[in-house]
Amino acid sequence: MDALTTAFGLVFDPYVLAVILGAGLFGLFVGAIPGLTATMATALLVPVTFFMPPVPAVAAIVTATAMAIFSGDIPGALMRIPGTPASAAYADEAYAMTRKGQAELVLGAGLVFSVIGGLIGTTILVIAAPSLAEIALKFSSFEYFWLVLLGLTCAIFISAGGALRGFVSLLLGLVIATVGMENPAAFPRFTFDRPELTGGVTLIPMLVGLFAVSEIFRFVVAEAPPIMVAQERFGSIFRGQGKLIRQYPMQTLRGSLLGTAVGALPGAGADIAAWISYAISKKLSKTPEKFGTGHVEGVIESGAANNSALSGAWIPALVFGIPGDSITAIAIGVLYLKNMNPGPTIFLENPQNIYAVFIVFFLAQLLMLPLGWFAIKTYKQVLKVPRNVLMPLILLFCMVGAFAINNSVFDIGVMLAFGLLGWFLEANRFPVAPVILGAVLGHMLEDNFINSMIKADGQWGAFFDRPIAGGLAAATFLLWTAPLLLRLWRRARGAAA
């Protein structure tokens, strides 16, 4: 109770509340600009968090990403151009409703059910994270090795570009993780005699490059489509939302639970949660023929899923230090910078800070209602910002942020190199998220493997002896063999038929 009381004091400090409000407005602005993603909003906030205490630093990231995920619905509904990838799943449906004169209904549904999904996901985070932390305290290097391997495997199989492209991206990330002397033997690898690389590739310039600078390169080489707004005037967005809540309670709950579960999978994130939830909504709907014609049911379920996925992604990030998506990969870097090292002991060493983060999650979701209403009412001004003015300012901000980490011009070069790499990968439909996961988790995978081999005196059987390790190993091997087993089963079924 003392820690909880302290946490309320930390959050409801005027400075922290001002940071939350500013980050919320920033997230709404970035999410509403097509092409500027929630991940980019997070990456751009990192340099600002250098000068903040731990709680406002994390609060800024949590609030900005929640707002950005929602505000991506606005251009999707009004222009058929989703502001963020998470809004792409139901952009056609929302735009069809706008063409039918239902812009108020679809924008209000996107806002209200995003808040409901976020609150449900946050409740699950608060309940599940401390319980999982108690189990994680029993983990040794054997369990962590299989857990990391399982997380990397999940990232491959759920990658947007397909398993093969996801595997290539993951290998690239693992190669990046081998750079430097941070390995069990402390032997310099792939440093090319550059002293700046002896400590490995700096995480923050790499993240900013892959997610922010790559968008700038994409803007430079591609002509932006003209902005055509389908409807410029509409009434109250909250009218009729109570009826939708009573009409679709199961869809709301199902989307929220599915979003949280998918978000907790390493490499998944809100966009995959939204696509899966929309597909399930159509599959289980009593009126599937209405989907695609401007039907609100799919928007409700996937809107709840994409915001609840944000909370779900923080479960493995806080408990195991394994990012659930690219946003939490950036957040983990901030946690380390603020000496809030993620892992099960964070609930023992910094309970007041973790409770403060939980409170911020709830506060950010509730703040979304007034700020979301404000964003919808002022969307025309946000969408009129010229991108040829916005992008150079973003690049300048990225360069300042990359330099500020180590006061090194070399980090600016790292940022630009990874920006070019991110643009090349996405131009060829290779997912970027597995690169980040490989780079973040590569050290953990290697360290736990070497430590386990030393403990076991080189005996491979020790990796399967402990119950939890054996269960995680079985799950990993099942994922590896699932495509082959499924193919054999279909072949046998076809032969029998």
C-alpha positions as CSV (number, residue, x, y, z in Angstrom):
1,M,0.0,0.0,0.0
2,D,2.9,2.4,0.7
3,A,4.2,1.8,-2.8
4,L,0.8,2.3,-4.3
5,T,0.3,5.6,-2.4
6,T,3.8,6.7,-3.6
7,A,2.8,5.8,-7.2
8,F,-0.3,8.0,-7.1
9,G,1.9,10.8,-5.8
10,L,4.3,10.3,-8.7
11,V,1.7,10.3,-11.4
12,F,-0.5,13.1,-10.1
13,D,2.4,15.5,-9.9
14,P,1.7,18.7,-12.1
15,Y,4.9,18.1,-14.1
16,V,3.9,14.5,-14.9
17,L,0.4,15.4,-15.8
18,A,1.7,18.1,-18.1
19,V,4.0,15.6,-19.8
20,I,1.1,13.2,-20.2
21,L,-1.1,15.9,-21.8
22,G,1.7,17.0,-24.1
23,A,2.6,13.5,-25.2
24,G,-1.1,12.8,-25.8
25,L,-1.4,15.8,-28.2
26,F,1.8,14.8,-29.9
27,G,0.6,11.2,-30.4
28,L,-2.7,12.4,-31.8
29,F,-0.9,14.7,-34.3
30,V,1.6,12.0,-35.4
31,G,-1.0,9.2,-35.7
32,A,-3.4,11.4,-37.8
33,I,-0.7,12.1,-40.4
34,P,-0.7,9.3,-42.9
35,G,2.7,7.6,-43.0
36,L,3.7,8.7,-39.5
37,T,3.3,5.6,-37.3
38,A,2.9,5.1,-33.6
39,T,6.3,3.5,-33.5
40,M,7.7,6.6,-35.1
41,A,6.0,8.7,-32.5
42,T,7.7,6.6,-29.8
43,A,11.1,6.8,-31.5
44,L,10.8,10.6,-31.7
45,L,10.0,10.9,-28.0
46,V,13.1,9.0,-26.9
47,P,15.5,12.0,-27.1
48,V,13.1,14.1,-25.0
49,T,12.9,11.4,-22.3
50,F,16.7,11.8,-21.6
51,F,16.0,14.8,-19.5
52,M,13.0,13.3,-17.6
53,P,12.8,11.2,-14.4
54,P,11.7,7.6,-15.0
55,V,7.9,7.9,-14.4
56,P,7.2,10.9,-16.8
57,A,9.6,9.3,-19.4
58,V,7.6,6.1,-19.5
59,A,4.3,8.0,-19.2
60,A,5.2,10.0,-22.3
61,I,5.7,6.8,-24.4
62,V,2.6,5.1,-23.1
63,T,0.3,8.0,-23.7
64,A,1.7,9.0,-27.1
65,T,1.4,5.4,-28.5
66,A,-2.2,4.9,-27.2
67,M,-3.2,8.2,-28.8
68,A,-1.4,7.6,-32.1
69,I,-3.0,4.1,-32.5
70,F,-6.5,5.7,-32.2
71,S,-5.9,8.8,-34.2
72,G,-4.8,6.7,-37.2
73,D,-8.5,5.9,-37.5
74,I,-9.3,9.5,-38.5
75,P,-7.7,9.7,-41.9
76,G,-8.6,6.0,-42.5
77,A,-12.3,6.8,-42.1
78,L,-12.3,10.2,-43.9
79,M,-9.8,9.6,-46.7
80,R,-9.3,5.8,-46.9
81,I,-5.7,6.4,-45.9
82,P,-5.0,4.8,-42.6
83,G,-2.8,6.9,-40.4
84,T,-1.1,3.9,-38.8
85,P,-0.8,0.2,-39.8
86,A,-3.1,-0.8,-37.0
87,S,-5.9,1.2,-38.6
88,A,-5.4,-0.4,-42.0
89,A,-7.5,-3.6,-41.1
90,Y,-10.8,-1.7,-41.1
91,A,-10.0,1.5,-43.1
92,D,-12.1,0.3,-46.1
93,E,-15.0,-0.5,-43.8
94,A,-14.8,2.8,-42.0
95,Y,-14.5,4.8,-45.3
96,A,-17.6,3.0,-46.6
97,M,-19.5,4.1,-43.6
98,T,-18.4,7.7,-44.2
99,R,-19.5,7.5,-47.8
100,K,-22.9,6.5,-46.4
101,G,-23.0,9.6,-44.2
102,Q,-22.1,7.8,-41.0
103,A,-18.8,9.5,-40.2
104,E,-19.9,10.5,-36.7
105,L,-20.9,6.9,-35.9
106,V,-17.7,5.3,-37.1
107,L,-15.3,7.9,-35.6
108,G,-17.2,7.7,-32.3
109,A,-17.0,3.9,-32.4
110,G,-13.3,4.0,-33.1
111,L,-12.8,6.3,-30.1
112,V,-15.1,4.7,-27.6
113,F,-14.2,1.1,-28.2
114,S,-10.5,1.9,-28.4
115,V,-10.9,3.2,-24.8
116,I,-12.9,0.2,-23.7
117,G,-10.3,-2.2,-25.3
118,G,-7.4,-0.3,-23.7
119,L,-9.0,-0.4,-20.3
120,I,-9.6,-4.1,-20.5
121,G,-6.1,-4.8,-21.8
122,T,-4.6,-2.6,-19.0
123,T,-6.7,-4.5,-16.4
124,I,-5.2,-7.8,-17.7
125,L,-1.7,-6.3,-17.6
126,V,-2.1,-5.3,-14.0
127,I,-3.4,-8.7,-13.0
128,A,-1.1,-10.9,-15.2
129,A,2.2,-9.1,-14.9
130,P,2.8,-9.5,-11.1
131,S,1.5,-13.1,-11.2
132,L,3.9,-13.9,-14.1
133,A,6.7,-12.2,-12.3
134,E,6.3,-14.6,-9.3
135,I,6.7,-17.5,-11.8
136,A,9.6,-15.9,-13.6
137,L,11.6,-15.7,-10.4
138,K,11.9,-19.4,-10.6
139,F,13.4,-19.2,-14.1
140,S,17.0,-20.2,-14.6
141,S,19.2,-19.7,-17.8
142,F,17.6,-22.9,-19.3
143,E,14.1,-21.5,-19.1
144,Y,15.2,-18.1,-20.4
145,F,17.0,-19.7,-23.3
146,W,13.8,-21.5,-24.4
147,L,11.6,-18.5,-23.7
148,V,13.7,-16.2,-25.9
149,L,13.8,-18.9,-28.6
150,L,10.1,-19.3,-28.5
151,G,9.6,-15.6,-28.7
152,L,11.8,-15.3,-31.8
153,T,10.0,-18.2,-33.4
154,C,6.6,-16.5,-32.8
155,A,8.0,-13.4,-34.4
156,I,8.9,-15.3,-37.6
157,F,5.5,-17.1,-38.0
158,I,3.3,-14.0,-37.5
159,S,5.4,-11.7,-39.6
160,A,3.4,-9.6,-42.1
161,G,5.7,-10.5,-45.0
162,G,5.5,-14.3,-44.5
163,A,7.6,-16.7,-42.5
164,L,10.6,-16.8,-44.9
165,R,11.0,-13.0,-45.0
166,G,10.5,-12.9,-41.3
167,F,13.3,-15.4,-40.8
168,V,15.7,-13.4,-43.0
169,S,14.9,-10.2,-41.0
170,L,15.4,-12.1,-37.7
171,L,18.8,-13.4,-38.8
172,L,19.8,-9.9,-39.8
173,G,18.9,-8.7,-36.3
174,L,20.8,-11.6,-34.7
175,V,23.9,-10.7,-36.7
176,I,23.6,-7.1,-35.5
177,A,23.5,-8.4,-31.9
178,T,26.9,-10.0,-32.4
179,V,28.7,-6.7,-33.0
180,G,31.0,-5.6,-30.2
181,M,32.6,-7.1,-27.1
182,E,29.4,-7.8,-25.2
183,N,29.6,-11.5,-25.4
184,P,30.7,-14.3,-22.9
185,A,34.2,-14.3,-24.2
186,A,34.5,-10.5,-24.4
187,F,36.0,-10.9,-27.9
188,P,35.6,-8.0,-30.3
189,R,33.4,-9.2,-33.2
190,F,32.6,-7.2,-36.4
191,T,34.0,-4.0,-35.0
192,F,36.1,-3.2,-38.1
193,D,38.6,-1.6,-35.7
194,R,36.1,1.2,-34.8
195,P,36.2,1.9,-31.1
196,E,32.6,3.1,-31.3
197,L,31.5,-0.4,-32.1
198,T,33.2,-2.2,-29.2
199,G,30.1,-1.7,-27.1
200,G,27.9,-2.9,-29.9
201,V,25.4,-1.0,-32.1
202,T,23.7,1.6,-30.0
203,L,20.1,0.7,-29.7
204,I,18.3,4.1,-29.8
205,P,20.0,5.3,-33.1
206,M,19.2,2.0,-34.6
207,L,15.5,2.2,-33.6
208,V,15.1,5.8,-34.7
209,G,16.7,5.0,-38.0
210,L,14.6,1.9,-38.7
211,F,11.3,3.5,-37.8
212,A,11.6,7.2,-38.3
213,V,14.3,7.9,-40.8
214,S,13.1,5.1,-43.1
215,E,9.7,6.9,-43.3
216,I,11.6,10.1,-44.5
217,F,13.4,8.1,-47.2
218,R,10.0,6.6,-48.2
219,F,8.5,10.1,-48.5
220,V,11.5,11.3,-50.6
221,V,11.2,8.5,-53.2
222,A,7.4,8.3,-53.4
223,E,5.0,10.9,-54.4
224,A,2.4,11.5,-51.7
225,P,-1.2,11.0,-52.8
226,P,-3.4,14.1,-52.8
227,I,-5.5,14.5,-49.6
228,M,-9.3,14.1,-50.4
229,V,-11.5,14.3,-47.4
230,A,-14.9,12.5,-47.9
231,Q,-16.8,14.5,-45.3
232,E,-15.9,17.8,-43.7
233,R,-18.8,18.4,-41.4
234,F,-20.4,16.1,-38.9
235,G,-22.3,16.2,-35.6
236,S,-21.8,14.6,-32.2
237,I,-19.6,11.6,-32.3
238,F,-20.9,10.1,-29.0
239,R,-24.5,9.9,-30.2
240,G,-25.6,6.2,-30.6
241,Q,-22.5,4.8,-28.9
242,G,-24.4,3.5,-25.9
243,K,-26.6,1.5,-28.2
244,L,-23.6,0.0,-29.9
245,I,-22.1,-1.0,-26.5
246,R,-25.4,-2.8,-25.6
247,Q,-25.7,-4.3,-29.1
248,Y,-22.1,-5.7,-29.4
249,P,-20.8,-6.6,-25.9
250,M,-19.4,-10.0,-27.0
251,Q,-17.6,-8.5,-29.9
252,T,-16.1,-5.8,-27.7
253,L,-14.9,-8.4,-25.1
254,R,-13.6,-10.8,-27.7
255,G,-11.6,-8.1,-29.5
256,S,-10.2,-6.9,-26.2
257,L,-9.1,-10.3,-25.0
258,L,-7.8,-11.3,-28.4
259,G,-5.9,-8.1,-28.8
260,T,-4.2,-8.5,-25.4
261,A,-3.2,-12.1,-26.2
262,V,-1.8,-11.3,-29.6
263,G,0.0,-8.2,-28.2
264,A,1.8,-10.4,-25.7
265,L,3.3,-12.4,-28.5
266,P,6.8,-11.1,-29.4
267,G,6.8,-9.4,-32.7
268,A,3.0,-9.2,-33.1
269,G,1.7,-5.7,-32.1
270,A,-1.5,-3.8,-32.7
271,D,-1.6,-4.1,-36.5
272,I,-1.6,-7.9,-36.5
273,A,-4.1,-7.9,-33.6
274,A,-6.4,-5.7,-35.6
275,W,-6.2,-7.8,-38.8
276,I,-6.8,-11.1,-36.9
277,S,-9.7,-9.6,-34.9
278,Y,-11.4,-8.2,-38.0
279,A,-11.2,-11.6,-39.7
280,I,-12.6,-13.4,-36.7
281,S,-15.4,-10.8,-36.4
282,K,-16.4,-11.4,-40.0
283,K,-16.2,-15.2,-39.5
284,L,-18.4,-15.3,-36.4
285,S,-20.8,-12.5,-37.4
286,K,-24.5,-13.3,-37.8
287,T,-24.4,-10.9,-40.9
288,P,-21.0,-11.5,-42.6
289,E,-22.5,-10.3,-45.9
290,K,-22.6,-6.7,-44.5
291,F,-18.8,-6.6,-44.0
292,G,-17.2,-4.4,-46.7
293,T,-20.3,-2.4,-47.3
294,G,-20.0,-0.1,-44.3
295,H,-20.8,-2.2,-41.2
296,V,-19.7,-1.0,-37.8
297,E,-19.3,-4.5,-36.2
298,G,-15.8,-5.1,-37.6
299,V,-14.7,-1.6,-36.7
300,I,-15.8,-2.2,-33.1
301,E,-14.0,-5.5,-32.6
302,S,-10.8,-4.6,-34.3
303,G,-10.7,-1.1,-32.7
304,A,-10.9,-2.7,-29.3
305,A,-8.2,-5.2,-30.3
306,N,-5.6,-2.7,-31.5
307,N,-5.6,-0.7,-28.3
308,S,-5.7,-3.6,-25.9
309,A,-2.7,-5.1,-27.8
310,L,-0.6,-2.1,-26.6
311,S,-1.2,-3.2,-23.0
312,G,-0.6,-6.9,-23.8
313,A,2.8,-6.1,-25.4
314,W,4.0,-4.7,-22.1
315,I,3.4,-8.0,-20.2
316,P,6.5,-9.9,-21.6
317,A,8.4,-6.6,-21.7
318,L,8.1,-5.9,-18.0
319,V,8.2,-9.5,-16.7
320,F,10.9,-11.0,-19.0
321,G,12.5,-8.1,-20.8
322,I,11.2,-9.5,-24.1
323,P,9.5,-6.8,-26.3
324,G,6.0,-7.7,-27.5
325,D,6.3,-5.3,-30.4
326,S,8.6,-2.6,-31.8
327,I,7.1,0.0,-29.5
328,T,8.0,-1.9,-26.3
329,A,11.4,-2.6,-27.8
330,I,12.0,1.2,-27.7
331,A,10.4,1.4,-24.3
332,I,12.8,-1.3,-22.9
333,G,15.7,0.9,-24.0
334,V,14.2,3.8,-22.1
335,L,13.6,1.6,-19.0
336,Y,17.3,0.6,-19.0
337,L,18.4,4.2,-19.4
338,K,16.3,5.1,-16.4
339,N,17.6,2.1,-14.3
340,M,14.2,0.4,-14.3
341,N,15.7,-2.8,-15.7
342,P,12.8,-5.0,-16.9
343,G,12.5,-8.5,-15.4
344,P,10.7,-10.1,-12.5
345,T,12.7,-8.3,-9.9
346,I,11.4,-4.9,-11.1
347,F,8.3,-5.6,-9.0
348,L,10.5,-5.9,-5.9
349,E,13.1,-3.2,-6.6
350,N,10.9,-0.5,-8.1
351,P,7.3,-1.3,-7.1
352,Q,6.2,2.3,-6.9
353,N,7.5,3.0,-10.4
354,I,5.7,0.0,-11.8
355,Y,2.4,0.9,-10.1
356,A,2.9,4.4,-11.5
357,V,3.2,3.0,-15.0
358,F,-0.1,1.0,-14.4
359,I,-1.9,4.1,-13.3
360,V,-0.6,6.0,-16.4
361,F,-2.1,3.3,-18.6
362,F,-5.5,3.8,-17.1
363,L,-5.1,7.6,-17.2
364,A,-4.0,7.6,-20.8
365,Q,-7.1,5.5,-21.9
366,L,-9.5,7.9,-20.0
367,L,-7.7,10.9,-21.4
368,M,-8.3,9.6,-24.9
369,L,-12.0,10.5,-24.7
370,P,-11.6,14.3,-24.5
371,L,-8.4,14.5,-26.5
372,G,-9.9,12.1,-29.2
373,W,-13.0,14.3,-29.4
374,F,-10.7,17.3,-29.8
375,A,-8.6,15.6,-32.5
376,I,-11.7,14.6,-34.6
377,K,-13.1,18.1,-34.4
378,T,-9.8,19.7,-35.6
379,Y,-8.7,17.0,-38.0
380,K,-8.6,19.3,-41.1
381,Q,-5.9,21.5,-39.6
382,V,-3.8,18.4,-38.7
383,L,-4.1,16.9,-42.2
384,K,-3.2,20.2,-43.9
385,V,0.4,20.2,-42.5
386,P,2.6,20.0,-45.6
387,R,4.8,16.9,-45.5
388,N,7.6,18.7,-47.2
389,V,7.8,21.0,-44.2
390,L,7.2,18.2,-41.6
391,M,9.8,15.7,-42.8
392,P,12.9,17.9,-42.7
393,L,12.0,19.0,-39.1
394,I,11.6,15.3,-38.1
395,L,15.0,14.4,-39.7
396,L,16.7,17.3,-37.7
397,F,15.0,16.1,-34.5
398,C,16.2,12.6,-35.2
399,M,19.8,13.7,-35.7
400,V,19.8,15.7,-32.5
401,G,18.4,12.8,-30.6
402,A,20.9,10.3,-32.0
403,F,23.9,12.6,-31.2
404,A,22.7,13.4,-27.7
405,I,23.0,9.8,-26.5
406,N,26.8,9.6,-26.6
407,N,27.6,13.0,-28.0
408,S,28.9,11.1,-31.0
409,V,28.6,12.0,-34.7
410,F,29.2,8.3,-35.3
411,D,25.7,7.6,-33.9
412,I,24.2,9.9,-36.5
413,G,25.8,7.8,-39.2
414,V,24.4,4.6,-37.5
415,M,20.9,6.2,-37.5
416,L,21.1,7.1,-41.2
417,A,22.5,3.7,-42.2
418,F,19.6,1.9,-40.4
419,G,17.2,4.3,-41.9
420,L,18.4,3.3,-45.4
421,L,18.2,-0.4,-44.3
422,G,14.7,0.0,-43.0
423,W,13.5,1.7,-46.2
424,F,15.2,-1.1,-48.3
425,L,13.6,-3.9,-46.2
426,E,10.1,-2.5,-46.3
427,A,10.4,-1.6,-50.0
428,N,11.0,-5.3,-50.6
429,R,8.3,-6.4,-48.2
430,F,10.6,-7.6,-45.5
431,P,9.2,-6.9,-42.0
432,V,11.3,-4.6,-39.7
433,A,10.0,-5.8,-36.3
434,P,12.0,-9.1,-36.4
435,V,15.2,-7.1,-37.0
436,I,14.6,-5.2,-33.7
437,L,13.7,-8.4,-31.8
438,G,16.8,-10.2,-33.1
439,A,19.0,-7.2,-32.1
440,V,17.4,-6.8,-28.7
441,L,17.2,-10.5,-27.8
442,G,20.4,-11.8,-29.4
443,H,22.5,-11.0,-26.4
444,M,20.0,-12.7,-24.1
445,L,19.9,-15.8,-26.3
446,E,23.7,-16.1,-26.5
447,D,24.3,-15.4,-22.8
448,N,21.7,-17.9,-21.5
449,F,22.9,-20.6,-23.9
450,I,26.5,-20.3,-22.8
451,N,25.6,-20.1,-19.1
452,S,23.4,-23.2,-19.5
453,M,26.1,-25.2,-21.3
454,I,28.6,-24.3,-18.5
455,K,26.1,-25.3,-15.8
456,A,25.3,-28.6,-17.6
457,D,29.0,-29.3,-18.4
458,G,28.2,-29.6,-22.1
459,Q,25.3,-32.1,-21.6
460,W,22.4,-31.2,-23.9
461,G,19.9,-33.2,-21.8
462,A,20.0,-30.5,-19.1
463,F,18.0,-28.2,-21.4
464,F,15.0,-30.5,-21.1
465,D,15.3,-31.8,-17.5
466,R,13.5,-29.0,-15.6
467,P,9.6,-29.0,-16.0
468,I,9.2,-25.4,-17.2
469,A,12.2,-25.7,-19.6
470,G,10.9,-28.9,-21.0
471,G,7.4,-27.4,-21.6
472,L,8.9,-24.3,-23.3
473,A,11.1,-26.6,-25.4
474,A,8.1,-28.7,-26.5
475,A,6.2,-25.6,-27.4
476,T,9.2,-24.3,-29.5
477,F,9.6,-27.6,-31.4
478,L,5.9,-27.8,-32.0
479,L,6.0,-24.4,-33.6
480,W,8.9,-25.4,-35.8
481,T,7.3,-28.6,-37.0
482,A,3.7,-27.3,-37.2
483,P,3.8,-26.3,-40.9
484,L,5.2,-29.7,-41.9
485,L,2.7,-31.6,-39.7
486,L,-0.1,-29.6,-41.1
487,R,1.0,-30.2,-44.7
488,L,1.3,-34.0,-44.0
489,W,-2.1,-34.0,-42.4
490,R,-3.8,-32.3,-45.3
491,R,-2.1,-34.6,-47.8
492,A,-3.2,-37.7,-45.8
493,R,-6.7,-36.3,-45.6
494,G,-6.8,-35.6,-49.3
495,A,-5.6,-39.1,-50.1
496,A,-8.3,-40.6,-47.9
497,A,-10.9,-38.5,-49.6
